[in-house]
Amino acid sequence: MMMQEKDMVCDVLSMTKQSMSDYTKSIGECSNKSLRSALTQLRTEAEQFQEQLGEIATQKGYYAASQTASAQDKNHVKSELTK
């Protein structure tokens, strides 16, 4: 059975999200500045790719982006995180 385009796009989005998480963890644990810089660049590229693919997926109806948070919701989260 062949995967449909929608399934492939969603799968790649999921894998990219996991890669970004792995890069972030590795950056935090890395003591080598050169390696840390390379990992940071890889994470940035993955973020850009995820954003671009996410936009395409949203346009094609493959992915429903979350709603924009209200100013009140943003302030609530900010206050909770700064406690």
C-alpha positions as a printed Julia matrix, in Angstrom:
83×3 Matrix{Float64}:
  0.0    0.0    0.0
  1.41   3.37  -1.0
  1.34   6.27   1.42
 -0.79   9.2    0.4
  0.82  12.63   0.08
 -1.02  13.86   3.16
  0.36  11.0    5.27
  3.89  11.62   4.01
  3.72  15.35   4.75
  2.36  14.77   8.25
  5.0   12.1    8.88
  7.81  14.43   7.78
  6.42  17.21   9.97
  6.42  14.85  12.94
  9.96  13.64  12.26
 11.2   17.21  11.85
  9.62  18.18  15.16
 11.39  15.26  16.85
 14.69  16.25  15.22
 14.35  19.81  16.51
 13.76  18.44  20.0
 16.82  16.19  19.72
 18.97  19.08  18.48
 17.82  21.25  21.39
 18.66  18.54  23.9
 22.07  17.93  22.3
 22.87  21.65  22.27
 22.15  21.86  25.99
 24.44  18.93  26.73
 27.26  19.91  24.36
 30.5   21.4   25.71
 32.27  21.71  22.36
 31.57  25.21  20.99
 32.12  24.19  17.36
 29.74  21.24  17.64
 27.23  23.36  19.54
 27.31  25.92  16.73
 26.78  23.2   14.1
 23.85  21.74  16.04
 22.33  25.18  16.43
 22.57  25.73  12.67
 20.95  22.35  12.01
 18.11  23.18  14.42
 17.57  26.55  12.73
 17.41  24.9    9.32
 14.97  22.29  10.63
 12.77  25.06  12.09
 12.73  26.88   8.75
 11.93  23.67   6.88
  9.15  22.8    9.33
  7.63  26.26   8.94
  7.69  26.04   5.14
  6.26  22.52   5.03
  3.67  23.44   7.64
  2.48  26.32   5.48
  2.18  24.02   2.46
  0.33  21.4    4.54
 -2.06  24.05   5.85
 -2.72  25.39   2.34
 -3.51  21.87   1.09
 -5.75  21.16   4.08
 -3.45  18.43   5.39
 -2.74  20.14   8.67
 -4.82  22.41  10.83
 -2.63  25.04  12.43
 -3.47  26.01  15.96
 -5.47  29.15  16.55
 -3.67  32.37  17.38
 -3.57  32.92  21.11
 -5.28  35.97  22.51
 -3.26  38.62  24.34
 -4.88  37.45  27.58
 -3.81  33.84  26.96
 -0.26  34.94  26.14
 -0.03  37.03  29.29
 -1.37  34.15  31.39
  1.23  31.74  30.04
  3.99  34.33  30.48
  3.01  34.92  34.11
  2.88  31.18  34.81
  6.32  30.64  33.33
  7.93  33.5   35.26
  6.74  32.38  38.71
